[in-house]
Amino acid sequence: MTEAQASASGDGSAPDVETILERATFNADGLLPAVIQQHDTLEVLMLGWMDAEALRRTLTTGRVTYWSRSRQEYWRKGDTSGHAQYVHQAALDCDGDTLLVQVEQIGAACHTGDRTCFLADVLNPVVGAPAE
Amino acid sequence: MTEAQASASGDGSAPDVETILERATFNADGLLPAVIQQHDTLEVLMLGWMDAEALRRTLTTGRVTYWSRSRQEYWRKGDTSGHAQYVHQAALDCDGDTLLVQVEQIGAACHTGDRTCFLADVLNPVVGAPAE
């Protein structure tokens, strides 16, 4: 491989992608949200959208791939920017309609140049705490 | 307040919620995804959906409130389960269509009893790494 080195999954075997795709629940547009988290610092970097084919590519190639809703095309993160996301681990949530991907993020995750997409608009909400 | 103690936001003033609601971008169903993260361990706990009113309640009351798509009603996390989410910080992403909320999670975030919704279906994808 020229752009990445991919290795077998955590348990030493290839994931059973067809079975995973059957468990995954996509919305009316055929998409599910993917939360992207840096694997070691645990920063939430961004949220992107995947259809079944983007999910298949993400699980089998070692690189995170999205479906771009604005451009209506597959978008392998980093191909333009160099800011690739290498897959470390992934999980579906309890009802199969959200994906969490832990990655090694090269450079900035955000197109603005920020490390994460959540640095630009911090809201300072009212803080809550359990009653005494 | 009987169920929570709320205090002023991080900068000492109430957030300008009307301005935030104008910046937030909701989908065709009037919703945006909210990624929920434990504020200290940085675990990603779950993803829920908010409409403008749920976002307003989340930012102003100190407790995370969702719109339940299945039940078509507001759902303040913990009112039934006791597993409340107390708001610590929140941010919109770079294009305003995703929310990240850092919380103090009481007990399990997942309705299954798991601490997070992402423990039940770990996928062991092919692992990627930059080429040498």
HADDOCK unambig.tbl for C-alpha pairs under 7 A between the chains (distance, minus, plus):
assign (segid A and resid 2 and name CA) (segid B and resid 131 and name CA) 6.85 0.50 0.50
assign (segid A and resid 3 and name CA) (segid B and resid 131 and name CA) 5.82 0.50 0.50
assign (segid A and resid 4 and name CA) (segid B and resid 128 and name CA) 6.46 0.50 0.50
assign (segid A and resid 4 and name CA) (segid B and resid 129 and name CA) 5.73 0.50 0.50
assign (segid A and resid 4 and name CA) (segid B and resid 130 and name CA) 4.91 0.50 0.50
assign (segid A and resid 4 and name CA) (segid B and resid 131 and name CA) 4.58 0.50 0.50
assign (segid A and resid 5 and name CA) (segid B and resid 128 and name CA) 5.73 0.50 0.50
assign (segid A and resid 5 and name CA) (segid B and resid 129 and name CA) 5.25 0.50 0.50
assign (segid A and resid 5 and name CA) (segid B and resid 130 and name CA) 6.16 0.50 0.50
assign (segid A and resid 5 and name CA) (segid B and resid 131 and name CA) 5.37 0.50 0.50
assign (segid A and resid 6 and name CA) (segid B and resid 126 and name CA) 6.34 0.50 0.50
assign (segid A and resid 6 and name CA) (segid B and resid 127 and name CA) 5.49 0.50 0.50
assign (segid A and resid 6 and name CA) (segid B and resid 128 and name CA) 4.46 0.50 0.50
assign (segid A and resid 6 and name CA) (segid B and resid 129 and name CA) 6.38 0.50 0.50
assign (segid A and resid 7 and name CA) (segid B and resid 126 and name CA) 5.80 0.50 0.50
assign (segid A and resid 7 and name CA) (segid B and resid 127 and name CA) 5.30 0.50 0.50
assign (segid A and resid 7 and name CA) (segid B and resid 128 and name CA) 6.53 0.50 0.50
assign (segid A and resid 8 and name CA) (segid B and resid 126 and name CA) 5.14 0.50 0.50
assign (segid A and resid 8 and name CA) (segid B and resid 127 and name CA) 6.39 0.50 0.50
assign (segid A and resid 9 and name CA) (segid B and resid 124 and name CA) 5.05 0.50 0.50
assign (segid A and resid 9 and name CA) (segid B and resid 125 and name CA) 5.03 0.50 0.50
assign (segid A and resid 9 and name CA) (segid B and resid 126 and name CA) 4.39 0.50 0.50
assign (segid A and resid 9 and name CA) (segid B and resid 127 and name CA) 5.77 0.50 0.50
assign (segid A and resid 10 and name CA) (segid B and resid 124 and name CA) 5.23 0.50 0.50
assign (segid A and resid 11 and name CA) (segid B and resid 124 and name CA) 6.77 0.50 0.50
assign (segid A and resid 14 and name CA) (segid B and resid 126 and name CA) 6.60 0.50 0.50
assign (segid A and resid 15 and name CA) (segid B and resid 123 and name CA) 6.81 0.50 0.50
assign (segid A and resid 15 and name CA) (segid B and resid 124 and name CA) 6.17 0.50 0.50
assign (segid A and resid 15 and name CA) (segid B and resid 125 and name CA) 5.70 0.50 0.50
assign (segid A and resid 42 and name CA) (segid B and resid 42 and name CA) 5.89 0.50 0.50
assign (segid A and resid 59 and name CA) (segid B and resid 125 and name CA) 4.61 0.50 0.50
assign (segid A and resid 59 and name CA) (segid B and resid 126 and name CA) 5.80 0.50 0.50
assign (segid A and resid 60 and name CA) (segid B and resid 125 and name CA) 6.27 0.50 0.50
assign (segid A and resid 60 and name CA) (segid B and resid 126 and name CA) 5.16 0.50 0.50
assign (segid A and resid 61 and name CA) (segid B and resid 126 and name CA) 6.21 0.50 0.50
assign (segid A and resid 62 and name CA) (segid B and resid 126 and name CA) 5.35 0.50 0.50
assign (segid A and resid 62 and name CA) (segid B and resid 127 and name CA) 4.81 0.50 0.50
assign (segid A and resid 62 and name CA) (segid B and resid 128 and name CA) 3.66 0.50 0.50
assign (segid A and resid 63 and name CA) (segid B and resid 128 and name CA) 6.09 0.50 0.50
assign (segid A and resid 86 and name CA) (segid B and resid 128 and name CA) 4.74 0.50 0.50
assign (segid A and resid 86 and name CA) (segid B and resid 129 and name CA) 5.60 0.50 0.50
assign (segid A and resid 87 and name CA) (segid B and resid 127 and name CA) 5.25 0.50 0.50
assign (segid A and resid 87 and name CA) (segid B and resid 128 and name CA) 5.10 0.50 0.50
assign (segid A and resid 88 and name CA) (segid B and resid 127 and name CA) 5.19 0.50 0.50
assign (segid A and resid 88 and name CA) (segid B and resid 128 and name CA) 6.67 0.50 0.50
assign (segid A and resid 89 and name CA) (segid B and resid 124 and name CA) 5.96 0.50 0.50
assign (segid A and resid 89 and name CA) (segid B and resid 125 and name CA) 6.18 0.50 0.50
assign (segid A and resid 90 and name CA) (segid B and resid 122 and name CA) 6.13 0.50 0.50
assign (segid A and resid 90 and name CA) (segid B and resid 123 and name CA) 5.52 0.50 0.50
assign (segid A and resid 90 and name CA) (segid B and resid 124 and name CA) 6.46 0.50 0.50
assign (segid A and resid 90 and name CA) (segid B and resid 125 and name CA) 6.48 0.50 0.50
assign (segid A and resid 91 and name CA) (segid B and resid 118 and name CA) 5.79 0.50 0.50
assign (segid A and resid 91 and name CA) (segid B and resid 121 and name CA) 5.52 0.50 0.50
assign (segid A and resid 91 and name CA) (segid B and resid 122 and name CA) 4.24 0.50 0.50
assign (segid A and resid 91 and name CA) (segid B and resid 123 and name CA) 5.24 0.50 0.50
assign (segid A and resid 92 and name CA) (segid B and resid 118 and name CA) 6.00 0.50 0.50
assign (segid A and resid 92 and name CA) (segid B and resid 121 and name CA) 5.43 0.50 0.50
assign (segid A and resid 92 and name CA) (segid B and resid 122 and name CA) 6.62 0.50 0.50
assign (segid A and resid 93 and name CA) (segid B and resid 117 and name CA) 4.99 0.50 0.50
assign (segid A and resid 93 and name CA) (segid B and resid 118 and name CA) 4.48 0.50 0.50
assign (segid A and resid 93 and name CA) (segid B and resid 120 and name CA) 6.91 0.50 0.50
assign (segid A and resid 93 and name CA) (segid B and resid 121 and name CA) 6.64 0.50 0.50
assign (segid A and resid 94 and name CA) (segid B and resid 117 and name CA) 5.24 0.50 0.50
assign (segid A and resid 94 and name CA) (segid B and resid 118 and name CA) 6.49 0.50 0.50
assign (segid A and resid 94 and name CA) (segid B and resid 120 and name CA) 6.15 0.50 0.50
assign (segid A and resid 117 and name CA) (segid B and resid 93 and name CA) 5.00 0.50 0.50
assign (segid A and resid 117 and name CA) (segid B and resid 94 and name CA) 5.24 0.50 0.50
assign (segid A and resid 118 and name CA) (segid B and resid 91 and name CA) 5.77 0.50 0.50
assign (segid A and resid 118 and name CA) (segid B and resid 92 and name CA) 6.01 0.50 0.50
assign (segid A and resid 118 and name CA) (segid B and resid 93 and name CA) 4.50 0.50 0.50
assign (segid A and resid 118 and name CA) (segid B and resid 94 and name CA) 6.50 0.50 0.50
assign (segid A and resid 120 and name CA) (segid B and resid 93 and name CA) 6.92 0.50 0.50
assign (segid A and resid 120 and name CA) (segid B and resid 94 and name CA) 6.16 0.50 0.50
assign (segid A and resid 121 and name CA) (segid B and resid 91 and name CA) 5.51 0.50 0.50
assign (segid A and resid 121 and name CA) (segid B and resid 92 and name CA) 5.43 0.50 0.50
assign (segid A and resid 121 and name CA) (segid B and resid 93 and name CA) 6.64 0.50 0.50
assign (segid A and resid 122 and name CA) (segid B and resid 90 and name CA) 6.12 0.50 0.50
assign (segid A and resid 122 and name CA) (segid B and resid 91 and name CA) 4.24 0.50 0.50
assign (segid A and resid 122 and name CA) (segid B and resid 92 and name CA) 6.62 0.50 0.50
assign (segid A and resid 123 and name CA) (segid B and resid 15 and name CA) 6.84 0.50 0.50
assign (segid A and resid 123 and name CA) (segid B and resid 90 and name CA) 5.51 0.50 0.50
assign (segid A and resid 123 and name CA) (segid B and resid 91 and name CA) 5.24 0.50 0.50
assign (segid A and resid 124 and name CA) (segid B and resid 9 and name CA) 5.05 0.50 0.50
assign (segid A and resid 124 and name CA) (segid B and resid 10 and name CA) 5.23 0.50 0.50
assign (segid A and resid 124 and name CA) (segid B and resid 11 and name CA) 6.79 0.50 0.50
assign (segid A and resid 124 and name CA) (segid B and resid 15 and name CA) 6.20 0.50 0.50
assign (segid A and resid 124 and name CA) (segid B and resid 89 and name CA) 5.95 0.50 0.50
assign (segid A and resid 124 and name CA) (segid B and resid 90 and name CA) 6.45 0.50 0.50
assign (segid A and resid 125 and name CA) (segid B and resid 9 and name CA) 5.03 0.50 0.50
assign (segid A and resid 125 and name CA) (segid B and resid 15 and name CA) 5.72 0.50 0.50
assign (segid A and resid 125 and name CA) (segid B and resid 59 and name CA) 4.62 0.50 0.50
assign (segid A and resid 125 and name CA) (segid B and resid 60 and name CA) 6.30 0.50 0.50
assign (segid A and resid 125 and name CA) (segid B and resid 89 and name CA) 6.18 0.50 0.50
assign (segid A and resid 125 and name CA) (segid B and resid 90 and name CA) 6.48 0.50 0.50
assign (segid A and resid 126 and name CA) (segid B and resid 6 and name CA) 6.34 0.50 0.50
assign (segid A and resid 126 and name CA) (segid B and resid 7 and name CA) 5.79 0.50 0.50
assign (segid A and resid 126 and name CA) (segid B and resid 8 and name CA) 5.16 0.50 0.50
assign (segid A and resid 126 and name CA) (segid B and resid 9 and name CA) 4.40 0.50 0.50
assign (segid A and resid 126 and name CA) (segid B and resid 14 and name CA) 6.62 0.50 0.50
assign (segid A and resid 126 and name CA) (segid B and resid 59 and name CA) 5.79 0.50 0.50
assign (segid A and resid 126 and name CA) (segid B and resid 60 and name CA) 5.17 0.50 0.50
assign (segid A and resid 126 and name CA) (segid B and resid 61 and name CA) 6.22 0.50 0.50
assign (segid A and resid 126 and name CA) (segid B and resid 62 and name CA) 5.34 0.50 0.50
assign (segid A and resid 127 and name CA) (segid B and resid 6 and name CA) 5.51 0.50 0.50
assign (segid A and resid 127 and name CA) (segid B and resid 7 and name CA) 5.33 0.50 0.50
assign (segid A and resid 127 and name CA) (segid B and resid 8 and name CA) 6.43 0.50 0.50
assign (segid A and resid 127 and name CA) (segid B and resid 9 and name CA) 5.81 0.50 0.50
assign (segid A and resid 127 and name CA) (segid B and resid 62 and name CA) 4.81 0.50 0.50
assign (segid A and resid 127 and name CA) (segid B and resid 87 and name CA) 5.23 0.50 0.50
assign (segid A and resid 127 and name CA) (segid B and resid 88 and name CA) 5.18 0.50 0.50
assign (segid A and resid 128 and name CA) (segid B and resid 4 and name CA) 6.44 0.50 0.50
assign (segid A and resid 128 and name CA) (segid B and resid 5 and name CA) 5.72 0.50 0.50
assign (segid A and resid 128 and name CA) (segid B and resid 6 and name CA) 4.47 0.50 0.50
assign (segid A and resid 128 and name CA) (segid B and resid 7 and name CA) 6.55 0.50 0.50
assign (segid A and resid 128 and name CA) (segid B and resid 62 and name CA) 3.66 0.50 0.50
assign (segid A and resid 128 and name CA) (segid B and resid 63 and name CA) 6.11 0.50 0.50
assign (segid A and resid 128 and name CA) (segid B and resid 86 and name CA) 4.76 0.50 0.50
assign (segid A and resid 128 and name CA) (segid B and resid 87 and name CA) 5.12 0.50 0.50
assign (segid A and resid 128 and name CA) (segid B and resid 88 and name CA) 6.68 0.50 0.50
assign (segid A and resid 129 and name CA) (segid B and resid 4 and name CA) 5.73 0.50 0.50
assign (segid A and resid 129 and name CA) (segid B and resid 5 and name CA) 5.26 0.50 0.50
assign (segid A and resid 129 and name CA) (segid B and resid 6 and name CA) 6.40 0.50 0.50
assign (segid A and resid 129 and name CA) (segid B and resid 86 and name CA) 5.61 0.50 0.50
assign (segid A and resid 130 and name CA) (segid B and resid 4 and name CA) 4.92 0.50 0.50
assign (segid A and resid 130 and name CA) (segid B and resid 5 and name CA) 6.16 0.50 0.50
assign (segid A and resid 131 and name CA) (segid B and resid 2 and name CA) 6.90 0.50 0.50
assign (segid A and resid 131 and name CA) (segid B and resid 3 and name CA) 5.87 0.50 0.50
assign (segid A and resid 131 and name CA) (segid B and resid 4 and name CA) 4.62 0.50 0.50
assign (segid A and resid 131 and name CA) (segid B and resid 5 and name CA) 5.36 0.50 0.50
